[in-house]
């Protein structure tokens, strides 16, 4: 069984992760995507209303296109919700974690693990949102051919933001409605 508190302690902030694992070209791509993501006032308001401490670990790879196209939004979500404590772990750093978080038999990234304040796993989600899978299916399963790595459109970024925000909100509501945590906090 994974001790998530130890994994969290070995994980890095967004900037530390990029400083440690991204080469110059990768860092430029991450920075460019980070600049393209934006939260609406309603999304910021929702996140600012989060009240329960929520450590979040993202298993990622600085080299990974899916990570580049999605993980920067996590930093925006965490900045808007002071109770979200976001950390990144390189996929190769802890093999036991990589194995634990495999999806369909593969070591995929990004995979996000949502935790309670006392390191209980609340939820995990990855590696692509539904809208990304729908796009891939349209490109690869239908008559059209994929064109390669193309950055998502602004509309796609808004959808990715909304889908990931829904996962963060879901995890927060699990924490807020937890009888164990409500008893502990008297709420």
Secondary structure, 3 states (H helix, E strand, C coil): CCCHHHHHHHCECHHHHHHHHCCHHHHHHHHHHHHHCCCCHHHHHHHHCCCCCEEEEEEECCCCHHHHHHHHHHHHHHHHCCCEEEEEEECCCCHHHHHHCCECCECCCCEEEEECCCCCEEEEEECCCHHHHHHHHHHHHCCCCCCCCCCCCHHHHHHHHHHHHHHHHHHHHHHHHCHHHHHHHCC
